[in-house]
Amino acid sequence: MDFFDFHHHKENSRNGIYNLDLGAAPPLQLYSAGIHPKDIAADAMEEQFRWLESSVSENCFAIGECGLDSMVPIPQKIQEKVFMRQIRLSNEVKKPVIIHCVRKFYEVISFKKKAEQAMVIHGFNKKKQIADDLLARNFYLSFGKAVLYNLSLQDIVKSTPLDRIFLETDNDYFNIEELYQKVSEIKGISLERLNEHIVENLHTIKNG
């Protein structure tokens, strides 16, 4: 059985969405393209957006990762401007948005009403209240390696509806089948059923 890796940084991994580095040429595999908050260059923003727009091809599954991050030195207003432009691009090209968020979840939530496509928080690893607030506003949550050992995150996974879940390795090197196995145990369902739900969720967000 193949297990889909919703967000990863491994060029040789075929069954998933490869996060394309800023400025890189699009690969033949499925990928996402976006301007990460840490990579924003205020004096080269138009050039960055030209790269992004030119990177949206048939193999581009989503815009991102993009979003807001309180830990990077880029001013909040500039981050918000770049995030909003990527949401608009997502609306134009009809592709979902993969979101990177650090300590700015409620600011990210405020942008949801501008988005016409699905929005997925990648690498979710925060408190249940934040998860509940995101789910109430129709965000999807993608979970990573921390689910294997973080008990409070396992509780969040347990309460997250199957039609709102994705699983990913991000930049951690481990076998994603371990994560699928753990989540199937947490949810009390078979690996096959979990896999079916993930595939169905992919079709849902791809088709708007």
C-alpha positions in Angstrom: 0.0 0.0 0.0 1.3 3.5 -0.9 1.0 6.2 1.8 0.7 9.8 0.7 3.1 12.3 2.2 1.2 15.6 2.2 4.3 17.8 2.7 7.9 16.8 2.4 11.4 18.1 1.4 12.7 15.0 -0.3 13.3 15.3 -4.1 13.4 11.5 -4.6 10.1 10.8 -2.8 7.3 10.3 -5.4 4.1 9.6 -3.4 3.5 13.0 -1.9 3.8 16.8 -2.3 7.4 18.0 -2.6 8.0 21.5 -1.2 9.8 23.4 -3.9 12.6 25.7 -2.7 12.3 29.3 -3.6 13.9 30.0 -7.0 14.2 26.3 -8.0 13.0 24.8 -11.2 9.7 22.8 -10.9 10.3 19.0 -10.8 8.4 16.3 -12.7 6.9 15.0 -9.5 3.9 16.5 -7.6 5.0 19.7 -5.7 3.9 22.9 -4.0 5.4 26.3 -4.7 5.2 29.3 -2.4 7.1 32.1 -0.6 7.8 31.1 3.0 7.8 33.9 5.5 11.5 33.4 6.2 12.4 33.8 2.5 10.6 37.1 1.9 12.9 39.7 0.4 11.3 43.1 0.5 13.6 44.4 -2.1 13.0 41.5 -4.5 9.4 40.7 -3.9 8.2 41.2 -7.5 11.0 38.9 -8.7 9.9 36.3 -6.1 6.3 36.5 -7.3 7.4 36.2 -10.9 9.2 33.0 -10.0 6.1 31.7 -8.1 3.7 32.5 -10.9 5.9 30.8 -13.5 6.2 27.7 -11.2 2.5 27.0 -11.3 2.3 24.1 -13.7 0.1 21.0 -14.0 2.3 19.2 -11.4 1.9 22.0 -8.9 -0.7 20.7 -6.4 -0.8 23.7 -4.1 0.5 27.2 -3.3 2.8 27.1 -0.3 4.2 26.7 2.1 3.3 30.3 2.9 1.8 32.1 5.9 2.8 34.0 9.0 5.7 33.4 11.5 6.3 35.5 14.6 9.9 34.1 14.9 11.4 35.5 11.7 12.7 39.1 11.4 10.4 40.0 8.4 7.9 42.7 9.6 4.3 41.4 10.2 2.8 43.8 7.6 5.1 42.6 4.9 4.4 39.0 5.8 0.6 39.7 5.6 1.0 41.4 2.2 2.9 38.4 0.8 0.5 35.9 2.3 -2.5 37.8 0.9 -1.0 37.8 -2.6 -0.5 34.1 -2.4 -4.1 33.6 -1.3 -5.2 35.6 -4.3 -2.9 33.5 -6.6 -4.5 30.4 -5.1 -7.9 31.7 -6.0 -6.9 32.5 -9.5 -5.2 29.2 -10.3 -7.7 27.2 -8.2 -5.2 25.4 -6.1 -5.2 24.8 -2.3 -2.9 26.7 0.1 -0.4 24.9 2.4 0.1 27.1 5.4 3.2 27.6 7.6 2.2 29.3 10.9 4.2 30.0 14.0 2.3 31.8 16.8 0.0 33.6 14.4 -2.9 31.2 14.2 -5.7 33.8 14.8 -4.1 36.2 12.3 -4.1 33.3 9.8 -7.8 32.6 10.6 -8.6 36.2 9.8 -7.4 35.6 6.2 -9.7 32.6 5.7 -12.6 34.6 4.4 -10.4 35.9 1.5 -9.7 32.3 0.4 -11.8 30.5 -2.2 -9.7 27.3 -2.1 -8.9 24.9 0.7 -6.4 25.9 3.4 -4.2 23.3 5.1 -2.1 24.0 8.2 1.0 21.9 7.8 2.8 20.3 10.7 0.1 21.1 13.2 1.5 20.7 16.8 -0.4 23.2 19.0 -3.1 23.2 21.6 -6.6 21.6 21.2 -8.3 25.0 21.4 -6.4 26.2 18.4 -7.2 23.0 16.5 -10.9 23.3 17.4 -11.0 26.9 16.2 -9.2 26.1 12.9 -11.5 23.1 12.3 -14.6 25.2 13.0 -13.5 27.5 10.2 -13.0 24.6 7.7 -9.2 24.4 7.8 -7.5 21.1 7.2 -4.8 19.9 9.6 -1.7 18.0 8.5 0.1 16.1 11.2 3.7 15.0 11.4 6.2 13.0 13.4 5.3 14.5 16.8 2.1 12.4 16.7 4.3 9.3 17.3 5.2 10.5 20.9 3.2 13.6 21.8 0.2 12.4 23.9 -1.7 15.7 23.8 -1.3 15.8 20.0 -2.6 12.3 19.8 -5.7 13.4 21.6 -6.1 16.2 19.0 -5.7 13.7 16.2 -8.3 11.5 17.9 -10.9 14.3 17.9 -10.1 15.6 14.4 -12.6 14.4 11.8 -11.2 12.0 9.3 -12.3 14.3 6.4 -10.0 17.1 7.8 -6.7 15.1 8.2 -3.5 14.8 6.2 -0.2 13.2 7.3 3.3 14.4 6.4 7.0 13.9 7.1 8.0 17.6 6.5 11.8 17.6 6.9 12.0 14.7 9.3 13.5 11.5 7.9 11.3 8.6 9.0 9.0 6.1 7.3 5.5 7.8 6.9 4.0 4.3 7.2 4.8 4.6 10.9 2.7 7.7 11.2 -0.2 6.1 9.3 0.0 3.1 11.6 -0.1 5.3 14.7 -3.0 7.4 13.5 -5.0 4.3 12.5 -4.5 3.0 16.0 -5.5 6.4 17.5 -8.6 6.5 15.4 -9.5 2.8 15.8 -9.7 2.1 12.1 -7.8 0.0 9.6 -4.8 1.4 7.7 -6.8 0.8 4.5 -9.7 2.9 5.7 -7.4 5.7 6.9 -5.6 5.7 3.5 -8.9 5.9 1.7 -9.9 9.0 3.7 -6.6 10.7 3.0 -6.9 10.0 -0.7 -10.5 11.3 -0.7 -9.4 14.4 1.1 -6.8 15.0 -1.5 -9.4 14.8 -4.3 -11.7 17.2 -2.3 -9.2 19.9 -1.9 -7.9 19.5 -5.4 -11.3 19.9 -6.9 -12.2 22.9 -4.7 
